[in-house]
Amino acid sequence: MDINKKRLAIVGGPKSVEKIFPWPIYDETDVQAVASVVRSGQWGNPDCADEVARFEQEFAAYCDSKYAVTCVNGSVSLRLALIAAGLRPGDEVIVPPYTFIATASVVLEINCVPVFVDIDPRTYNLDPERIEAVITEKTRAIIPVHFAGLACDMAAILDIAKRYNLRVIEDAAHAHGAEYKGRKLGSIGDAGSFSFQSSKNLTSGEGGIVITNDDALYETMNSLRNVGRLPSGQWYDHFNPGCNYRITQLQAVLLSEQLKRLDEQTIIRNENGLYLDSLLADVDGITPLSRGAVAVRHCYHLYIVKYDKTKFGQLPKNEFIAMLLAEGVPCSAGYPHPLYKQPVFQQKNFMCYAIPESVDYTQVYCPEAEQACLHEAVWIFQQAMLGTRADMESFVRAIQKIQMAVSG
Ligand SMILES: *Cc1c(COP(=O)(O)O)cnc(C)c1O
């Protein structure tokens, strides 16, 4: 083995990155906030939901949106928005194939048909230029996913939605605090859904929230997450087919404390992302994704680069990832396949859901999403983006060390 290969951490050499990047980040103020709710005995919602309502107002205000409805997770929040938006069984909903399963599975759960539209290879976001080709008389909604925390091309998406009378439900599960032309993501479409699952940029372990400016959407979502109750009704009056999707007061106060840190953290991640972009401009075979054509604040839930194995001695992506992990860079190869390749779609395991017979996901092919999954995408996790400039430099050194070893 040559000297450069021996130095790789994967074969016992020194790591390029010694630092550990913790997540979540908390201190005594978070502990005290939760402890005070514990001591109060007022853990639940809605019988004693002051803290939940307060956090909803804080988050809505932060996003400059009129309303916010919390719920158990970011899949349910997306589903509440789709139901409230008036989708009916058999309606078609446009989704990207390069996202977490929930974006598409919640569409199935309301007996609607996910229609996959490929991503733009420059940004890995839904490609607006491919949307019109799949619109039919059954198309009712688009779910743009602000993937990794980068804003979708909302001007183009809203323009299509307007012309075809489609609802736009933003999946902002990666995008807390990120912006598009100065507006918070999630606040631009009919509704915007966020996750508070433990890996997300704002977290309480589990949880979700959906924001909207639309009075009717808000009233329906508020009712659906609270067992179909209405504020005007009695405890055992149920007006809508909802469920108990409420969060606890413990989560609400934790989120409230975490929200105080979000802006500062987002600014740090955004600046580190720009710095990494500039450093990687000099690394052949590693191309950061584009930040799009308009002004954005990227919140880098993931910092994504495209890997070109021809510049790394034909080293397959998964082996590169294993080496990078061993060097101490918190990273992943991301999704192994686009969503339509999942057994649930390929084998039509739709159980009780009424998806039309004619739907056949074995015929779907989105080349850009396949390329991203199989060959290109390398994800660096958001907590690593909270490091210093020196940490960013250490990630680049790790990449260059591997490159030198494998192409030498
Ligand atoms: C995490 C995530 C969700 C779902 O959130 P949960 O809180 O895990 O239900 C939805 N969409 C995307 C893109 C996600 O990453």
The ligand as an SDF file (V2000), in Angstrom:
LIG
                    3D

 15 15  0  0  0  0  0  0  0  0999 V2000
  -38.5150   14.6050    8.1000 C   0  0  0  0  0  0  0  0  0  0  0  0
  -39.2980   14.8720    6.8720 C   0  0  0  0  0  0  0  0  0  0  0  0
  -40.7010   14.7800    6.8230 C   0  0  0  0  0  0  0  0  0  0  0  0
  -41.5370   14.1620    7.9060 C   0  0  0  0  0  0  0  0  0  0  0  0
  -41.2920   14.5640    9.1490 O   0  0  0  0  0  0  0  0  0  0  0  0
  -41.5590   13.5810   10.4060 P   0  0  0  0  0  0  0  0  0  0  0  0
  -41.5950   14.5610   11.5260 O   0  0  0  0  0  0  0  0  0  0  0  0
  -40.4360   12.6240   10.4730 O   0  0  0  0  0  0  0  0  0  0  0  0
  -42.8730   12.9110   10.1920 O   0  0  0  0  0  0  0  0  0  0  0  0
  -41.3500   15.1790    5.6830 C   0  0  0  0  0  0  0  0  0  0  0  0
  -40.6660   15.6140    4.6130 N   0  0  0  0  0  0  0  0  0  0  0  0
  -39.3300   15.6900    4.5900 C   0  0  0  0  0  0  0  0  0  0  0  0
  -38.6410   16.1910    3.3650 C   0  0  0  0  0  0  0  0  0  0  0  0
  -38.5940   15.2900    5.7130 C   0  0  0  0  0  0  0  0  0  0  0  0
  -37.2650   15.3140    5.6740 O   0  0  0  0  0  0  0  0  0  0  0  0
  1  2  1  0
  2  3  1  0
  2 14  2  0
  3  4  1  0
  3 10  2  0
  4  5  1  0
  5  6  1  0
  6  7  2  0
  6  8  1  0
  6  9  1  0
 10 11  1  0
 11 12  2  0
 12 13  1  0
 12 14  1  0
 14 15  1  0
M  END
$$$$
